[in-house]
Amino acid sequence: MANRNNLVISVMDRDRPGIVAEVTEGISSLGGNLADLRESVLRGYFTMILVADFPAEVTVEQVQEALATGKTSHVSVESVTGTLDETERSEQVYILSAVAKDRVGLVAQVSRFCYDRSVNILDLASHVDGDQYTMMLQLEFSDTRSVKKFRSELSRFGEKSGLNLVLQHNDIFRATNEI
């Protein structure tokens, strides 16, 4: 949409009914159009990040004020220059599952391993159950020359760090995990 402001908005609060309604109604009241939204509750704490575009005359301050009228404790609004078009990446997107005994630094180890090989983490979800820690990472390999080499290094990394690691193409993961 021409002459619109792209804004990235994050919301955090203790979980309760109505947060999504309050935030989206505040955005709509200013003529904001949602482009993308992720929401999750982590151990009773609500988190949401979204991208919306607003009429050119709507300011960051107006959006913050509109969202502050609800009961939400923390709202952050950032203006983004340029367009935020979603690009098709399915050819270079993989899913990495990582399972290990819970310990400090697992996400740091895996994310550093990926970064050192120019692999971008698009999405990451993790959960601890008892003493088992599980991570699911969506990885983008557009800057990586060889997925085969990455797999080989990943295998050695898993053995050395005590992680059970499985890498599969996003299309295969989706086909085998969707109902």
C-alpha positions, 0 to 999 in steps of 0.5 A: 500500500502506497504512502503507509508507515511500516511499524514493528510492534512488540507486546509483553505482559502476564497472560490474560484473556483480551490482550490480542483483542486490545492490541488489534483493536488499537491498531485498527482504530488508527487504520492499521493493517496487519501484515504478519503476527506471532504470539505465544505464551511462555510459562504464563507470560504473553509475547507478541510481535507483529508488523502493521502498516498505517496511514502516512500521517499516523506516528509511532507516538500515536500507536504507542498511545493507542496501545497504552490505553489497554491493560498491557504492561509493555508495548514497543513500537519501531518505525521501519524504512522501506518495504517489508515484503516476505520473500519465498525461501522454501528452497533454502529453508531447513528444520533443525531439531536439537534434543539434549539433557537440559543445561545452561548454554544449549541455545547459545551453542547451537545458535553460535554454530549456525552463525559461524556458518552463515546460517540464519535462524528464521524461527526458534522454539524451545521447551524443557520437560523435566531434564530434557531440552528440545529446540526446533529451529527454522534455518535459512541457508541462502548464504551457505555454500554447502548444506552437505558440508553443514550436515557433516559439521553438524554431526561432529558438533552433535557428538562433541556437545551431546546433542541429538540433532536432526536436519531436514528440508522444510518441505519434508518436515511440513509434509511429515508433520502436518495432518 
